[in-house]
Structures are given as C-alpha cells and as structure tokens.
Amino acid sequence: MATLLSSKPSNNSIATTEGKDPTLTGSHCQYGPCNQLDFLLYRCESCHNVFCGDHRTESNHKCTKEGEWATRKRLQAIARPSLGAGKLKPDIERACASPDCKTIIGTSLSIPNHCDKCNRDYCMAHRLNEEHNCAKLVHIGATSGRSFNQRAFISNTFTNIKLSWGKTKTSMSDRVLPKPKPSSPAARLVAVNTLKKTAKGDAKLPPEKRVYLYVEAEAATTRSKLLKGEFFYSKEWAVGRVLDAAAKSLQVENTNNQGEDERSKLRVFYVEGGRLLEFSEKLGSAVASGNTIVLLRGVGPAIPNLIEA
C-alpha cells in the first residue's frame, strides 16, 4: 500500500531532503531502475521508501518487505476490541403489551419499560400504571382465585367435550361406517381418503397443500346452525384464519375481531392433541389430515395439554 505525501512535512519520513518539503523541491523515485525526479510522491507503508506514480505499488517497485503493512493492519484489527464487547445481549423485538398499541419495543430506538405489578413490558407511552390499566390486569405468573376458577371452568368444559364428542363419533360410526375408529396406518389412510372425497374447500388450492379435517361446533358454548362438517384448508394458514373460515362454514357467530372479552371469543380445540391451538400457529405443523377440531366459546387463552389435567 502506498500513501500520497502531503505538503505537511513528516518527522519520520525519509522523503525529506535536508529538512525541505519534497512536494516543493521534488525527490527522486527510490526504485533503482527509475530514479526520476518527481513532485507527486508516494510512500510505501511496508518499506517506507518513496516512489513515483508508476512505481508506487509493492509489485511495481519489487518491495523487499511486501505485505508487511497488511500484516500490521490485521494484527491491529485483532487487538482492537469489537464495538459490542462488554455489552448485554439486545432485547428481543416484540409488540407493546397494551392491546391497542402497535409500537415495537426491544429495539435500539424503543426500549421496553417493565411493569413489576402486572409483569408486562410497555412502550414509553404506556409505561405508567394508569396508562395501561394496571390495576385491572392479572399479574402474569400469579395464581389468583380468578385464574383458578377459569381453569376449573375450562377443565369441566373440555370434559363435557370429550364425552359428547365420543358419543357423536360412536353414533356416526354405527350409522355410516360400522367399524371401530381406525388405529392402524392402513385404516387411517382409508379414512383420510374417504374424508378427501367429501371435504369442502377452495378448489384452487393445490392438493399437496391441503389439510383435511373434521370440524365441529360445541353446542354448549356456541350457537351454530350446523353442528359439524368436513373441510380442507391450506397447511400455510394460521389457526386464526382457519377459525374464521370454519365459523363461516358452520354459520357460527364470530365476534373475535370486535373486542377483547374472552367470554365471547371463539377458540379452536384440537381433539387428538388435547389442547387449544394458538391463533398464530401454522395449521400444517399443528394437525394432520383426518384430525378433528372443535369451535368453543368463552374458554380463555390456549393452555397446552389441559384435557389431560
């Protein structure tokens, strides 16, 4: 690497002659075969000699210390601490815990403000207790009487679902297919093939992207004109979108987008998995063709494996 000499004299540069500035008096190129007088000089950062423009590169003046400047730069870079050294891991980006706020926190421009009373993180605008209605929120992780009663209600509801769903399936088997529920892979394959012939859905959806399901509306918690149906959906759909489509197909009233009250919200219960599905879950990774989902209302947020509790 060669550096163009400026008009400011340098104490450690050998490009000076008797204390005079070489850019004003000129100097000879120190490449032996050249030796021409030049006023535009370059200093080699490896051997520290000066050269004309034609011989400023290490290869052109056959530098005796070729590559030394690059090695020196690399060692300096290794010894220099990185910009992130000693800093804590940055926060994970997420939305403000206030339901109506869309601000993303956990970034360099918007740090999270943690509330110890409700154990949630908020943006600057909702950091105060009165701004996010802290007094009305249940502390995350706390076991209050309210949460206990809710869990008991959900558990009882799921127990009734198991019983009613089992009776319905038994009566269907006796009436349509007088055989026990398929347990072997071959029997399950026959059942899925039969389901594919009767299931309804978007005909434009490629067959390889479909998930075929039995869909039911639990009579105790929903007001449905149709109690059950057989449909197929895209594997890429989120459970929330499947819920909207299933509610429309079974003519179930769906007010999920109109408020935050869990008592009026619809949820999707996965029978074979024994749990409620999250709205954000991808359908293809949660269920398989031939499974059954049930629409429920007022059972609260998803709690894994609650049916086994």
DACORCOR-V348324 format. One record per pair of residues at least 24 apart in sequence whose ideal C-beta (glycine too) atoms are under 10 Angstrom apart, sorted by the first residue. I is the first residue (numbers start at 0). GAP is how many residues later the second one is. Records with the same first field share a line. If there is no record, write none. Layout:
BEGIN
I: GAP / GAP
END
This chain:
BEGIN
0: 41 / 42 / 43 / 44 / 45 / 55 / 56 / 57 / 66 / 67 / 68 / 69 / 72
1: 39 / 40 / 41 / 42 / 43 / 44 / 47 / 48 / 49 / 51 / 53 / 54 / 55 / 56 / 58 / 59 / 61 / 67
2: 38 / 39 / 40 / 41 / 42 / 47 / 53 / 66
3: 36 / 37 / 38 / 39 / 49 / 52
4: 34 / 35 / 36 / 37 / 38 / 45
9: 33
11: 36
12: 28 / 30 / 35 / 37
13: 29 / 34 / 35 / 36
14: 26 / 27 / 28 / 33 / 34 / 35 / 36
15: 34
21: 28
26: 24 / 25
27: 24
28: 24 / 25 / 26 / 27 / 32
29: 25 / 31
30: 24 / 25 / 29 / 30 / 31 / 32
31: 29 / 30
32: 28 / 29
33: 26 / 27
43: 24 / 25
44: 24 / 25 / 27 / 28
45: 24 / 25 / 26
90: 30
93: 27
94: 26 / 28
95: 24 / 25 / 26 / 27 / 28 / 29 / 30 / 31 / 36
96: 24 / 25 / 26 / 29 / 35 / 40 / 43
97: 24 / 25 / 27 / 28 / 29 / 33 / 34 / 35
98: 33 / 34 / 161
99: 26 / 32 / 160
100: 24 / 25 / 30 / 31
114: 24
117: 24
146: 153
149: 112 / 148 / 149 / 150 / 151 / 153
150: 149 / 152 / 155 / 158
152: 145 / 146 / 147
153: 113 / 122 / 142 / 144 / 145 / 146 / 147 / 149 / 152 / 153 / 155
154: 144 / 148 / 151 / 152 / 154
156: 61 / 63 / 64 / 112 / 139 / 140 / 141 / 142 / 143 / 149
157: 60 / 111 / 113 / 116 / 117 / 118 / 136 / 138 / 141 / 145 / 148 / 149 / 150 / 151
158: 148 / 150
159: 58 / 59 / 60 / 61
160: 55 / 57 / 59 / 60 / 108 / 110 / 133 / 135 / 138 / 146
161: 109 / 112 / 145
163: 52 / 54 / 55 / 56 / 130
164: 49 / 51 / 53 / 63 / 104 / 106 / 127 / 129
165: 105
167: 48 / 59 / 60 / 124
168: 45 / 47 / 102 / 123
171: 42 / 56
181: 108
187: 100 / 101 / 102
188: 100 / 101
190: 98 / 99
191: 96 / 97 / 98 / 99
192: 96 / 97
193: 36 / 96
194: 35 / 36 / 37 / 94 / 95 / 96
195: 34 / 36 / 93 / 94
196: 33
197: 31 / 32 / 33
198: 30 / 31 / 32 / 33 / 34 / 90
199: 29 / 30 / 31 / 32 / 49
200: 29 / 30 / 31 / 32 / 33 / 44 / 48
201: 29 / 30 / 31 / 32 / 43
202: 29
204: 27 / 28 / 29 / 30 / 31 / 32
205: 28
206: 25
207: 27
208: 24 / 25 / 26 / 27 / 28 / 75
209: 24 / 25 / 74 / 79
210: 24 / 25 / 26 / 31 / 72 / 73 / 75 / 76 / 77 / 78 / 79 / 80
211: 75 / 76 / 77 / 78 / 79
212: 29 / 33 / 57 / 70 / 74 / 75 / 76 / 77 / 78 / 79 / 80
213: 57 / 76 / 77 / 78 / 79 / 80
214: 27 / 28 / 30 / 31 / 32 / 34 / 35 / 53 / 77 / 78 / 79 / 80
215: 30 / 34 / 53 / 55 / 76 / 77 / 78 / 79 / 80
216: 29 / 30 / 32 / 33 / 34 / 35 / 49 / 77 / 78 / 79 / 80
217: 34 / 51 / 76 / 77 / 78 / 79 / 81
219: 76 / 77 / 78
220: 42 / 45 / 46 / 73 / 74 / 75 / 76 / 77 / 78
221: 25 / 28 / 30 / 31 / 32 / 44 / 72 / 73 / 74 / 75 / 76
222: 28 / 29 / 30 / 74
223: 26 / 27 / 28 / 29 / 71
224: 25 / 26 / 27 / 28
225: 24 / 25 / 26
226: 25
227: 64 / 66 / 67
229: 62
230: 62
231: 57
232: 50 / 51 / 54 / 60
233: 48 / 49 / 50
234: 47 / 48 / 49 / 50 / 51 / 52 / 53 / 54
235: 46 / 47 / 48 / 49
236: 44 / 45 / 46 / 47
237: 39 / 40 / 41 / 42 / 43 / 44 / 45 / 48
238: 28 / 29 / 31 / 37 / 38 / 39 / 40 / 41 / 42 / 43 / 44 / 47 / 48 / 54 / 63
239: 26 / 28 / 37 / 38 / 39 / 40 / 41 / 43
240: 38 / 42
241: 26 / 35 / 37 / 39 / 40 / 41 / 44 / 45 / 51
242: 24 / 25 / 34 / 36 / 50 / 52
245: 47 / 48 / 49
246: 48
249: 45
251: 43 / 45
252: 44
253: 41 / 43
254: 42
255: 41
260: 37
261: 35 / 36 / 37 / 38 / 39
262: 34 / 35 / 36 / 37
263: 33 / 34
264: 31 / 32 / 33 / 34 / 35 / 36
265: 29 / 30 / 31 / 32 / 33
266: 27 / 28 / 29 / 30 / 31 / 32 / 33 / 34 / 35
267: 25 / 26 / 27 / 28 / 34
268: 24 / 25 / 26 / 27 / 30 / 33 / 37 / 38
269: 24 / 32 / 37
270: 36
272: 31 / 32 / 34
273: 30 / 31 / 32 / 33 / 34 / 35
274: 27 / 28 / 29 / 30 / 31 / 32 / 33
275: 24 / 25 / 26 / 27 / 28 / 29 / 30 / 31
276: 25 / 27
277: 24 / 26
END
